[in-house]
Amino acid sequence: MYYLNVKGGAKISGEVTVSGNKNAALPMIAALLLTDQEVILHNVPNILDVCSMLDIAGELGAEFTFEKNILRFRCTKIITTTVSREMSSRNRTSILFAAPLIARCGKAELYPPGGDVIGRRRLDGHFYGLIKLGAKMTSDSTYSFSTEGRLLGRELFLDEASVTATEQIIIAAVTAKGVTTLFNAAGEPHVCDLVQLLNEMGARISGAGTNTITIEGVEKLHGAEYTINGDHIEAASFLSLAAATGGEVTVHGTIPRHYWMMHRVFERMGIEVQLNSNHLHLPGGQIPSIQSDFGGHIPQISDGPWPQFPSDMMSCTIVAATQCQGTVMFFEKMFESRIYFADRLISMGANAIVCDPHRVVITGKAQLHGVTMSSPDIRAGMAMVIAALCAKGDSQINSAEVIFRGYEDLVEKLTTLGAEISVGKLNDYRVY
């Protein structure tokens, strides 16, 4: 087990550049199996989840080098169509290898995927899409798919705007015969990033960023070179950190439109954030105060499918709210277990009421104090780091490897901003 030692009370100040988007890099690695030519990806974050996806690709036959955030990848021949149980369990996006294996080899076998434990995470959209495009599926201890010849394009409608199901269907449809139109598709920035990469590889995809995506199938994809956009969730984490600690931060490597909803939410919390062409700035010296709804009612901050407030931003924003004057309700609609991390904030002294698995009421400003705690998932783990940095006294955060799955060079970046933080028992930390 790895852990973080955090000294509270630091005034955060400085500049930081976000890494490449984690949630774009992971599906891209799966999609690279669609071609036997070399693809070069720049700005790939060196995090545990990326390493896990590369491990899977390597077992399937891919050859690659990964140095200084540049991935050179080629899969001339796929040597197996089975993703092992151990590899499948490492992260959620292991399921995305189904589509390229089916497209390239006509079959695939995977075990149930792993990932954060934040409640039930349906795979129905994945299976619906692959089956409707022509794959046959059997399910026992594994998910097995087969097809005779190419998949066939058609109209599809997702019953929820699932990001990974959207990505699975896109990857499957790019080399299918005919046109696939996907309605109620996810429009997150990382979905758009994946589409841009595939189009660079020869795909014909339009509508990314909207809820209707059209894929004109092509027979074959080719090599390409592409740079992944910055991670908007990481950027929002650093903004939450500066807001919670009363600090000041400039975040580089951002695209303004990715932060429009976040900007609105921070406004409701009385936090000023300046959106610029390639960076964000949160000025120091702010005294945040929750802005009541018209009529003096307690405001509610809810998550939802893009372009609504992302679920992945909720945990860090909740911590920031504990350091604002006033009361606000957070409504986590998408995952039934994510909100339970608030129990750890309560143990630190936060004035929080967990109403049910989806709602928590925060009243601030609260004086937090250091405790020993664990990281339940990637985003809650980062939220715990933020809480520890604005607390009085020292904290120890166990299961830190969970946080390292999604945040590159976290200790180094926080130290640059003025945090006093160190990591222990990191002898086996796996990076390429």
PyMOL commands that set and color helices and strands:
alter all, ss='L'
color gray80, all
select helices_A, chain A and resi 22-34+48-60+85-88+92-105+124-132+163-173+189-200+232-245+256-268+311-321+338-347+378-389+400-404+410-416
alter helices_A, ss='H'
color red, helices_A
select strands_A, chain A and resi 3-7+13-17+39-42+63-67+70-74+107-110+136-139+143-146+155-157+179-183+204-206+212-216+224-227+248-252+274-275+279-282+300-302+326-331+351-356+359-364+372-374+394-398+420-424
alter strands_A, ss='S'
color yellow, strands_A
deselect
rebuild
show_as cartoon
